[in-house]
Amino acid sequence: MRNRSSVCAGAHRIAGPPARRFARLTGSLALLACVAAGGAAHAGPKDFMIFTPGLGGDADQAKPYIDRFGQFLDKQLGWPAGSAKGTFYSSRKEALAGMAPQKPGFGVMEASLYLELRAAHKAEVLAQVDSEELNSPRLHVVVKNPAYKSLADLAGKKLWTTLADSPKYLGNVVLDGKGPAETRFSLKQIGIYSKGVRAVLRGEADATLVNDQQLEAAKKMEGGAELRTIYDSPPLPALVVVALDGELPAAEAQKLGRTLLSMCTAPPGSEICKEMHIRRFVPKDMAALSAAQKLFEHP
């Protein structure tokens, strides 16, 4: 298990001074999932994992949000107090390494990991997350060098991204599917998008990936007016909530899905959703997920 005192680094989104950034993001679902408690080798079937690369904050700061979210689930689902405990993973490698010993019953994760786990871990989508801050419905490849006009121009060049450790998803789903990302580009994994933007502005990286919000923020950075988009991704799936490996009984998994779908509609759930910056949990979008799966599995 990851050390609970470690920093929760996870998925994307807002730049700014650390205090302001944390104030906006610690309510997010990713930070809810930092490890709240428990050190057993096998997490119970009601425990969960979170994988959302790109956010900042630490477990101590996140604990109040974790407790409220877990207590809400326990009460609404009729689980014994303290049943729902979460483990946060900041990288694909950590997530894959942690799943075997932990055996979580469910998880909230990026589509990149879901598509990788779908078959091997019987990942069944229960719901998805509607959140402006946590989701990237579209990603853009951004450069500064005027010589780069297309992805082909970046062959062998330095591409810094939070998706570098998911090269199959990056190459097949986010980019043009014209070959594995790790063989076409020189990839570097980063924790937050702003690191990639600053690297491009300084000339340390040739390109980086940002979503719509991040692109708007990047252009306001010093020198940001020189940034250009040379590629836009197809529509990308939102974060998914999935049952894993049948650890959580089917009836409990379906009840969990229904509970999340109604969580943001009335207090106290709506208050928790508001502080998490989540609009709501929504039914799974099978069209978007199927389209991404088809691209992901393309040889």
C-alpha positions in Angstrom: 0.0 0.0 0.0 1.1 3.5 -0.7 2.4 5.5 2.3 -0.6 7.5 3.6 1.6 10.5 4.4 2.6 10.7 0.7 1.3 13.5 -1.5 -1.8 12.9 -3.5 -0.8 13.7 -7.0 -3.5 13.1 -9.5 -5.4 14.3 -12.5 -5.0 17.7 -14.1 -6.6 21.0 -14.1 -5.9 24.3 -12.3 -2.7 26.3 -11.9 -2.0 29.0 -9.3 -0.4 29.5 -5.9 -0.4 26.3 -3.8 -2.9 27.5 -1.2 -5.5 28.7 -3.8 -5.0 25.6 -5.9 -5.5 23.3 -3.0 -8.6 25.3 -1.8 -10.2 24.6 -5.2 -9.2 21.0 -5.6 -9.1 19.3 -2.2 -12.8 18.9 -2.4 -12.4 16.8 -5.6 -13.0 13.2 -5.8 -9.4 12.4 -6.3 -8.4 13.9 -3.0 -11.3 12.1 -1.3 -9.6 8.9 -2.2 -6.3 9.4 -0.4 -5.8 6.6 2.1 -8.0 7.4 5.1 -7.3 4.3 7.2 -6.5 0.7 7.2 -3.2 -1.2 6.7 -4.4 -4.7 6.0 -2.9 -6.5 3.0 -6.4 -7.1 1.7 -8.9 -4.3 1.5 -12.5 -5.3 2.1 -14.9 -5.6 -0.7 -16.4 -2.2 0.3 -13.1 -0.5 0.0 -12.1 1.4 -3.1 -9.3 2.7 -5.2 -8.9 6.0 -7.1 -6.7 6.7 -10.1 -6.8 10.3 -11.4 -3.3 11.6 -12.3 -2.6 15.3 -12.0 -3.9 16.9 -8.7 -2.0 18.2 -5.7 -2.6 18.0 -1.9 -1.8 15.5 0.8 -3.6 12.8 2.8 -3.8 14.9 6.1 -5.5 17.8 4.3 -7.8 15.5 2.5 -8.9 13.4 5.5 -12.0 15.5 6.4 -13.3 15.0 2.8 -12.5 11.3 2.8 -14.3 10.8 6.1 -17.5 12.6 5.0 -17.6 10.7 1.7 -17.0 7.3 3.3 -19.5 8.0 6.1 -22.1 9.0 3.5 -21.6 5.7 1.6 -21.6 3.6 4.8 -24.9 5.2 6.0 -26.7 5.3 2.7 -25.7 1.7 1.8 -26.3 0.3 5.3 -22.6 -0.7 5.6 -20.9 -0.9 9.0 -19.2 2.4 10.0 -15.7 2.6 8.5 -16.3 0.1 5.7 -15.6 2.4 2.8 -11.9 3.3 2.9 -10.0 4.5 -0.2 -6.5 4.1 -1.6 -5.2 6.7 -4.0 -2.8 5.9 -6.8 -1.0 8.7 -8.6 0.4 6.5 -11.4 -0.7 3.6 -13.5 2.3 1.6 -12.2 1.2 2.1 -8.6 -2.4 1.2 -9.4 -1.6 -2.0 -11.2 0.9 -3.0 -8.4 -1.6 -2.2 -5.7 -4.6 -4.0 -7.1 -3.4 -7.6 -6.6 -2.8 -7.4 -2.8 -5.5 -4.9 -2.1 -8.4 -6.4 -4.2 -10.7 -3.3 -3.8 -14.4 -3.8 -4.5 -14.8 -0.8 -6.6 -12.9 2.1 -8.0 -13.1 5.6 -9.5 -10.6 6.0 -12.3 -9.6 7.5 -15.6 -10.9 5.8 -18.7 -7.2 5.0 -19.6 -7.0 2.6 -16.6 -10.5 1.3 -17.0 -9.9 0.2 -20.5 -6.7 -1.6 -19.5 -8.5 -3.4 -16.6 -11.8 -4.0 -18.2 -11.3 -7.6 -19.2 -8.7 -8.9 -16.8 -10.5 -7.4 -13.7 -14.1 -7.7 -14.9 -14.5 -3.9 -14.5 -18.2 -3.1 -14.7 -19.1 0.6 -15.1 -21.7 1.6 -12.5 -21.7 5.4 -13.1 -19.6 8.3 -14.4 -18.5 11.6 -12.9 -19.8 14.9 -14.2 -17.2 17.5 -13.2 -15.6 20.4 -15.0 -12.4 20.1 -13.0 -11.9 16.3 -12.9 -12.7 15.5 -16.5 -10.9 16.3 -19.8 -13.6 15.8 -22.5 -11.0 16.8 -25.1 -7.2 17.2 -25.1 -5.0 19.4 -27.2 -1.3 18.9 -28.3 0.3 22.2 -27.7 3.7 23.5 -29.0 5.7 26.7 -29.1 8.1 26.0 -32.0 6.5 27.3 -35.2 8.2 24.5 -37.1 5.8 22.0 -35.6 2.5 21.9 -37.5 1.2 18.4 -37.1 1.8 15.2 -35.0 4.0 13.9 -37.8 6.4 16.8 -37.1 6.8 15.6 -33.5 8.2 12.2 -34.5 11.0 11.4 -32.0 10.4 14.7 -30.2 9.9 15.3 -26.4 6.2 15.0 -25.4 5.5 15.6 -21.7 2.1 14.5 -20.5 0.2 13.0 -17.5 -0.6 10.1 -19.9 2.9 9.1 -20.7 2.6 6.0 -18.5 -0.5 4.9 -20.4 1.0 4.9 -23.9 -1.5 2.6 -25.5 -4.4 4.9 -24.5 -2.4 7.9 -25.4 -1.6 6.6 -28.9 -4.8 4.8 -29.8 -7.5 6.9 -28.1 -6.2 10.4 -27.5 -3.9 10.7 -30.5 -4.4 9.6 -34.1 -3.9 5.8 -33.6 -1.1 5.7 -36.2 1.3 3.8 -34.0 2.3 3.3 -30.3 2.9 6.6 -28.6 6.1 5.3 -26.9 7.7 4.5 -30.2 6.6 7.7 -32.0 7.6 10.2 -29.4 10.0 10.7 -26.6 7.5 10.6 -23.7 8.0 11.9 -20.2 5.5 11.4 -17.4 4.5 14.5 -15.4 2.3 14.9 -12.4 0.5 18.1 -13.3 -0.2 19.7 -16.6 1.5 23.1 -15.8 4.9 21.4 -15.6 4.5 20.3 -19.3 3.4 23.8 -20.3 6.3 25.5 -18.6 8.7 22.9 -20.2 7.4 23.8 -23.6 7.7 27.5 -22.9 11.3 27.1 -21.8 12.2 24.8 -24.7 12.7 21.7 -22.5 9.9 19.9 -24.1 8.6 20.1 -27.7 5.0 19.5 -26.9 2.5 18.8 -24.1 -1.2 17.9 -23.7 -3.8 20.1 -22.1 -7.6 20.2 -21.8 -9.8 23.2 -22.7 -9.5 24.8 -19.2 -5.7 24.2 -19.0 -5.2 25.7 -22.5 -7.0 28.8 -21.5 -4.9 29.1 -18.3 -1.7 28.2 -20.2 -2.1 31.1 -22.6 -2.3 33.5 -19.6 1.2 32.4 -18.4 4.2 34.5 -19.3 5.0 33.7 -22.9 1.8 31.7 -23.2 0.6 33.7 -26.2 3.2 31.8 -28.3 1.6 28.5 -27.6 -0.3 26.8 -30.5 -2.5 23.8 -30.8 -1.6 21.4 -33.6 -3.9 18.5 -32.7 -7.3 18.0 -31.0 -8.3 14.7 -29.6 -11.7 13.0 -30.3 -14.2 13.2 -27.4 -12.9 11.4 -24.4 -14.9 9.5 -21.7 -15.4 10.9 -18.2 -14.1 9.3 -15.1 -15.8 6.0 -14.4 -17.0 4.3 -11.2 -16.5 0.6 -11.6 -17.0 -2.6 -9.7 -13.9 -4.8 -9.8 -13.3 -8.5 -9.9 -16.7 -9.3 -8.4 -15.4 -8.4 -5.0 -18.5 -6.4 -4.2 -21.6 -8.6 -4.6 -23.7 -7.7 -7.6 -26.6 -6.4 -5.6 -24.3 -4.2 -3.5 -22.6 -2.9 -6.6 -25.9 -1.9 -8.2 -27.0 -0.3 -5.0 -23.8 1.7 -4.9 -24.4 2.9 -8.4 -27.9 4.0 -7.6 -26.7 5.8 -4.5 -24.1 7.7 -6.3 -26.6 8.7 -9.1 -28.8 10.4 -6.5 -26.0 11.6 -4.2 -25.9 15.2 -5.5 -29.6 15.8 -5.6 -30.3 16.6 -1.9 -28.5 17.2 1.4 -26.3 15.8 2.8 -25.1 14.3 -0.4 -25.5 17.5 -2.4 -23.4 19.4 0.1 -20.6 16.8 -0.2 -20.8 17.0 -4.0 -20.6 20.8 -3.9 -17.4 20.8 -1.7 -16.0 18.2 -4.1 -16.6 20.3 -7.1 -18.7 17.5 -8.6 -21.9 18.5 -10.4 -23.3 15.0 -10.2 -22.7 11.3 -10.8 -24.4 10.3 -14.1 -25.3 7.0 -15.8 -22.6 5.5 -17.9 -22.3 6.8 -21.5 -22.1 3.6 -23.4 -21.6 5.3 -26.8 -18.5 7.2 -25.5 -17.1 4.2 -23.7 -17.6 1.8 -26.6 -16.0 4.3 -29.0 -13.0 4.6 -26.8 -12.8 0.9 -26.3 -12.8 0.3 -30.0 -9.9 2.7 -30.5 -8.0 1.3 -27.5 -8.2 -2.2 -28.8 -7.2 -1.3 -32.3 -4.1 -3.3 -33.2 
